[in-house]
């Protein structure tokens, strides 16, 4: 069984980063590990900042709704939050998300 999923980040500068993400890892951890511009993860995934803001462009399955805390943190993003905005620290790599495409909004 495949132990990773493929995730693509569309960067604000027009570039893209595609990476194999180990199952169970947060997509913030993966973005930081692959030097995705614009995903910083200052709080290390503790849901205490909004520096891992992404917009879900395409997902093979619907993501669960953001928690109330994540929704509150999305109010503090540098770029305005969009209807499909998420904090990537709150998205875990699971087999069903293979092929997920995220956009990193520009400031």
N, C-alpha and C positions, 0 to 999 in steps of 0.2 A: 504494500500500500504506500502511496506517495505521502511523504512526511512534510511536504511543503506545498504552498499555493503560490501562484504567480499573481503579483499585484503590480499595477502600473500607476505611477504618479505623473500627472501632467503639470509641469512647472509653469509658473507665471511668465517666464521668459520664452516660452514656446518649446523648450526642451522636454524630454520625458525620461523617466527612470523606471525600468522594469526590473523586478527582483523576485527571487524565490524566497518566500517568508516561511520559516518553520512554524508548523502548527502550534497554536497556543501563545505565540508571541503577539504583542500588540503591534498595530501598524505604525504607531509612533516610534517604537523601538526599531522597527525595520527601516523606517524612513531615515532616522538618525544614523543607523548603521550603514546605510547606503548613500549618505550625504545628499539627501533630497533637499534642495534649496527651499527655504521658507518653513520647514518643519523643524522646530527647535526642541520642544519638549523640556522647557526649563524646570518644571516640577517633577520630572522623571516619571510621569504617569500617575501622579497622586490626585489628579482632577482638581488642581489648585491654580491652574493658569489656563490660558487659551492659545499657547504657542504651538500647538499641533493641529490647528484648524485645517480641515480639508472639506471639500465638497464631493459628495458621491456622484460621479458622472454615470457610472454603469455598474450594476451589481447583479450577479446571477440569481440572487434571492433578495427579498426585502430585508433590510436591516431592522432589528428591534428599534422601537422608539427610544430617543435619548432619555436618560433619567432626568429627574427634576434638577439635580445638581449640574449635570452636563448642559441642560437647557439654559440654566442661569449663567454658566461660564461662557456659553456661546454669545452672550450679550457683550462680552469684553474682548472679542476678537479684533485684531488690527484691521482686517478687511471686513466689511459688513457681512454678517451671517446670511445665508441663503436658505431656502426651504429644505435642501438636502445637505446642509452643513452638519458636520460631526467633528468631535475631537478624536483624532486618530488613536489616542491612548485608550479609548473606550471600545475600540474595534479589535477583536482578537481574530487571529488567523484560524479559520475552520475550513474543512474541505469544501463546504458548500459555497465559499466565497472565492474559489479559484477563478481567476480572470477579472477580479474587481479592478475598476478604474477609478482613481481619485484625482481630483484637481486641487492644486495648492493655489488658493486665491492670492493675487498680488495686493500690496498695500493700497 
